Amino acid sequence: MEILWARGECNVRDVARELERPLAYTTVMTTLDRLFKKGLLERRMPERAFVYSARMTRQEWEIQRAENVVANFFAGPHPSRELLVSSFLEAVGGHDAALLDELEKKIRTKRRELSRRGPS
């Protein structure tokens, strides 16, 4: 994904050349095919080889990944949800007080938003 985000479109050979460690052409081909089947890549065949590109930007992918992690925790039992929130706040508070302040503002904004909507 990093290579495709950086270069835009690549065929298998281009990706294989850009990798930090050498991998067999067929390994790279299989990996790109799997990423395509999972919906992460687009591909087209302008000539004899598929050309791949990322279906979403790095930021879109990171947002989707974060949303999936949070959704999985909130779908679990109550202690898992508390663990996620407390661990997250602990980590943020230990590294970035300004971000903790920003989170507090976002929480207040979300509470106002929810109170305007009324009970669900």
C-alpha positions in Angstrom: 0.0 0.0 0.0 2.8 2.4 0.9 4.3 2.0 -2.6 1.0 2.5 -4.3 0.2 5.6 -2.2 3.6 7.0 -3.1 3.7 6.2 -6.8 0.0 6.1 -7.8 -0.2 3.2 -10.3 2.2 0.3 -10.5 2.3 -3.2 -12.0 3.6 -6.2 -10.0 7.2 -5.7 -11.3 7.2 -2.1 -10.2 6.0 -3.0 -6.7 8.5 -5.8 -6.4 11.4 -3.5 -7.3 10.4 -0.9 -4.7 10.2 -3.3 -1.8 12.8 -3.1 0.9 13.4 -6.8 0.9 13.4 -9.0 -2.2 10.2 -11.1 -2.7 9.4 -13.4 -5.5 7.3 -11.9 -8.3 4.5 -14.4 -7.7 4.4 -13.5 -4.0 3.9 -9.8 -4.8 1.4 -10.8 -7.5 -0.6 -12.9 -5.1 -0.5 -10.2 -2.4 -1.8 -7.5 -4.8 -4.5 -9.8 -6.1 -5.7 -10.5 -2.5 -5.7 -6.7 -1.7 -7.8 -6.2 -4.9 -10.2 -8.9 -3.9 -10.6 -7.3 -0.4 -11.5 -4.1 -2.1 -8.4 -2.1 -1.2 -7.0 -1.8 -4.7 -8.3 -1.1 -8.1 -6.8 -2.7 -11.2 -6.9 -2.4 -14.9 -5.1 -4.1 -17.8 -3.9 -1.5 -20.3 -1.6 -4.0 -22.0 -0.4 -7.4 -20.9 -0.1 -6.8 -17.1 -2.5 -5.5 -14.5 -1.8 -2.0 -13.2 -2.8 -1.5 -9.6 -3.8 1.6 -7.6 -5.0 2.3 -4.1 -8.8 2.5 -3.9 -8.6 4.9 -1.0 -6.1 7.5 0.3 -3.8 6.7 3.3 -6.0 9.0 5.4 -9.2 7.3 4.3 -7.7 3.9 5.1 -6.5 5.0 8.5 -9.9 6.4 9.3 -11.6 3.1 8.3 -9.1 1.1 10.3 -9.6 3.2 13.4 -13.4 3.0 13.0 -13.2 -0.8 12.8 -11.1 -1.1 15.9 -13.4 1.2 17.9 -16.6 -0.5 16.5 -15.2 -4.0 17.5 -14.5 -2.8 21.0 -17.9 -1.2 21.4 -19.6 -4.3 20.1 -18.0 -6.3 22.9 -18.9 -6.6 26.5 -19.0 -3.5 28.7 -15.6 -4.0 30.3 -13.9 -4.0 26.9 -15.4 -0.6 26.1 -14.2 0.9 29.4 -10.8 -0.6 28.8 -10.5 0.9 25.4 -11.6 4.4 26.6 -9.4 4.4 29.7 -6.3 3.0 27.8 -6.7 5.6 25.1 -7.0 8.5 27.5 -4.0 7.2 29.5 -1.9 6.9 26.3 -2.9 10.4 25.1 -2.5 12.0 28.5 1.0 10.6 28.7 2.1 11.9 25.3 0.1 15.0 24.4 -1.7 17.2 26.9 -2.9 19.5 24.0 -4.6 16.6 22.3 -6.2 15.7 25.6 -7.6 19.2 25.7 -8.8 18.9 22.2 -10.6 15.6 23.0 -12.3 17.3 25.9 -13.6 20.0 23.5 -14.8 17.4 21.1 -16.6 15.5 23.9 -18.4 18.7 24.9 -19.4 19.5 21.3 -20.7 15.9 20.8 -22.7 16.1 24.1 -24.4 19.4 22.9 -25.1 17.8 19.5 -26.7 14.8 21.2 -28.8 16.8 23.6 -30.2 18.9 20.7 -31.3 15.7 19.0 -33.2 14.6 22.0 -33.8 11.0 23.1 -33.4 8.3 20.5 
